[in-house]
Amino acid sequence: MGESGIAQANRLVGQYRGATLALRQHKGMEEVHAYRIAARRLLALLALWRPLIHEPELERRLTRAVGTLSALRDAQVYAQHHGGSLRQNRLPRVPLLTGLLARWLARLEEVPVGVDLLPLFQLHLALSLSDALAKTTSLPVGIRAKLRCWHRLRLVLKQARYGMELLTAQGGGDPAWLSMLVSWQERLGQLQDRRQWLRRLGGETGRGQQRRALKTEIRCQLLQLDCHQAELVGLCMALLQSGQ
């Protein structure tokens, strides 16, 4: 028996508040990473309950906050691996969203006991993944085009991973599905990092050897991803069949 929906919601809202306050005090790499995870988990929670509770303003502000930190996160990861300093001026201020979250939680408390949205949410995750995979079944030949396709799939997988966390925490889904999503998110995250690094190194002198090494790593990883893409197709089928 997993945790209740209300307990899960209060836990995730509490984590978001803690991550927001920590980031306001210090915008280090760990704080930025923790905030982005907390916000994405909250977005997955809002998606789970969206059929009954829809707060578009809350979703928009959360999505915007995650997006505004993307450039900072990329710069921090690049500096960690390749050196260089970060510009600390005009760093974005993340929203606490106290009022909107309190209103959303109050509406959640009004949902009748026994309402089960988990099967519907699992179907939503499966269809989102299926749509994303359909766009990558005939990958283009060019490396840049392939990178763009995998990047779009990575964004879908990321939200599917956090959605699957909600399902398993409430006693639904399959932990093996979550493990696979985490693994694929990490692999595609590494690919995206290399893509970003290659772009940044192009503007720096004396980085030719590093760029060539990165290009080789990217080509190898693209081949590996193509070979293992059937894993995601199998996962999608399992999600659909289990939800029937």
Secondary structure, 3 states (H helix, E strand, C coil): CCCCHHHHHHHHHHHHHHHHHHHHHCCCHHHHHHHHHHHHHHHHHHHHHCCCCCCHHHHHHHHHHHHHCHHHHHHHHHHHHHCCCCCCCCCCCCCCCHHHHHHHHHHHHCCCCCCCCHHHHHHHHHHHHHHHHHCCCCCCCCHHHHHHHHHHHHHHHHHHHHHHHHHHHCCCCCHHHHHHHHHHHHHHHHHHHHHHHHHHHCCCCCCHHHHHHHHHHHHHHHHHHHHHHHHHHHHHHHHHHHCC
